[in-house]
Amino acid sequence: MKFNKLFMLGLLGLTFAACSSDDNDAQLPDKDSKVYVSLSIGTAKSRSLGESAVGKYNTIENLKIMFYDGSEQYVPYAWDDAARAKAIEDLKSDAHQTTITLEGVPASAQSIYIIANEMSNNPIGTGTLSEARATKIFLKNQYKEDFTEFSNESSTLTGLTSYFGKDLSKPIEVELVPIAARMEVKNFIAKTAPDTYLGNDIENFNVLGIYMNNFYTEGELQGSLDDNRPHKDYGSVADNYTLAKYTADGYDFMCNEPSYDATNGNAVSAASTTVGEIWKVSPKATTKWWGYSALRGVPPHMVIKLDVKYANIEARQTRFLTVASYKLKTPSAEGKDKLESIERGHAYQIENCTFDATNLTENPYEEAVTIEALVTVAQWTGVPIEPEFN
């Protein structure tokens, strides 16, 4: 059983200092210059199922600095290998910060681009900024199988800033943002069915599996959000939703099948003590979440497979709960409450996925039973949310 953990990187701050005139007018150096860069890594403030991510840092395995001119053309620059190695080691230290000196930066350079944890099989384009932004990104490359603390501890991060016309006597910051986003869910709660429901109500249930579906398998670093790009859709066939199927396709990190073993299990299934609620399934450790990676664009769906015991029916039955759309707990700046697109470096969390007997179906995606789960957008911060039904 694998438990994905939330991206663990906060902000990467860079401070540039250069000689300036006595009146500190904004200017560019008129010759090859020396640039001082102060790097630090912030602690993560979000978590997912498994070990808590709070207070931990992203592991920096490699670091690249690139410069571009005013036409967004690449400006060659050779960074000293020894200085690079020292910067990486400093970032791995308890201080999680370093100051490096970049000698002989070409005067034509106007922007600096920072890349951390570039994948050897998925390098970032360097010819122009447009090429860099259009670099193909693959979901599978952003997940680490043999992680030490969390599954995305070595994922790629990038940050870009232009220092043209800025006062170089003051700090210039670059925000280093993870390539992927996160979709997370914590509790599954069955509530009493409405009075208009004529069937047998839920008596108890177990979550057999949580499966992300209709997710993008690749995209561009910061380019097109073409909906026609490759994605994985397991459709409405119930037999497709198994760990074995996802593993065979290479996407075992996009699903979980909880275990309820008293000693080694990771989930708890028990009667709810809240009025109006019947049963609840949660991670055994109350601070943890089930979490999954996603690429920017249309949000992926969530298909939950349940083992349900209905009142007055002896045999247990397999049922599905499908979440195909989401609402924001706090509307966007434009006043929208529908989550239409997810962005890199954000965590989208459903704390309580609450449902009743009317929302369950024999197969995924059966008409009129897809729920809308209320979510909160968080910039690497775990935030409580509440679900909302159609």
C-alpha positions, 0 to 999 in steps of 0.5 A: 500500500502506498500513501502519497504525501503532499508537496513539501516546498514553500517559497524560495527567496532570492536576493540580488545585490549589485553596485549602484549609483549614489542615488540608488537609481534603478539600473542594469550593470553595463558590464559583466557583473557579480551577482549575489544570490541568497537561497532559502527553503520554507517549511511545508504547511500541508500534509497527506496520508502517511507521515505529517509533512508539517515542518519538513523541507523539500530535498534539493538534489540538483540546482540550475540557474539560467539567464535570459536577455530582453528578447527572452533568448538564453544567455550562456552562463557557466556556474562553478560546479564547486559552488553549485555543490556547496549550495545544494549541501547548504540547502540540505542542512538544518539551516535550509538556506545558502548564499552563493556568488555568481561571478561574471554574469553577462550584462545582456542578462535581464531575467534569471530562471531557477530550476530545482530537481530537474529530472534527467529524463525530463529536462527543462528547455533552455533555448528561449523562455517560450521553449522553457515554458512549453517543456513537456511535463509528465505526471509519473516523473513527479512521484518518487517511489522510494521516498524518505519522508513524502512522495513528492520530496524530489519533484521539480520546482521552478521560479522566474523573475526579471530584474530589468529596471529594478533597484538592484540595491534591494532584494529581488525575489523569485518564487519557486513553485512545484510543477504539480498540484495536489488533490486530497481527501480525509474523511468519508461520512454517510449521513441519514438519507432524506425522507423522500428516499424509499429504499433501505438506508445505509447501516455501515460501510467500508471504503474499498478504494479511492481512485483518481480518474480523468487525470492528465498524464502530461502537460506543459510547464507553464504553457498551453492548457489544451484539453486534448492533451493525454489523460487517463480515463477509466470510464464507467466500468466498475472492474477498472477501479482496482489497485491491480489495474492502476498498477498495470498502467503505471499509475498505482500512485493515483489510488489507495485501497485502505486497510482496516487491520487492527495492527497494521491497517491505515484506516478506521471504520466506525459509527459516527457520534454526530447527529444526522450521521451514520458511519465514518471512515477516516485515516487511523492517524487523525492528522493525515490525508489521502493525497494525489498529484495532478497537473494544472488544468481541469480538475481530475475526478475522484471515484470511491468504491464502497462495501455497503451494508444496508439496513434490513439486507443481509448481504453487503454490496459494492457501490460507487461514489463519484466526485466529478465537480468541485466548489470552492469554499471561498469564491474566487476574486471573480466571484466564481464558486466552481473549481474550473482549473487547478494550478501548480503549487496549490493543494485542493482539499476535501476534509469531509466527503459526506454522502447518503444512500441516494448518491451511491450507484452500482457503477461509476458515473451513473447519471444524476448521482455525481456529487459536488464536493466543496473544496478550499484552495490552499497554497501549500496549507492544509485547510478544512473544507465541507462537501456540497451535493447536487 
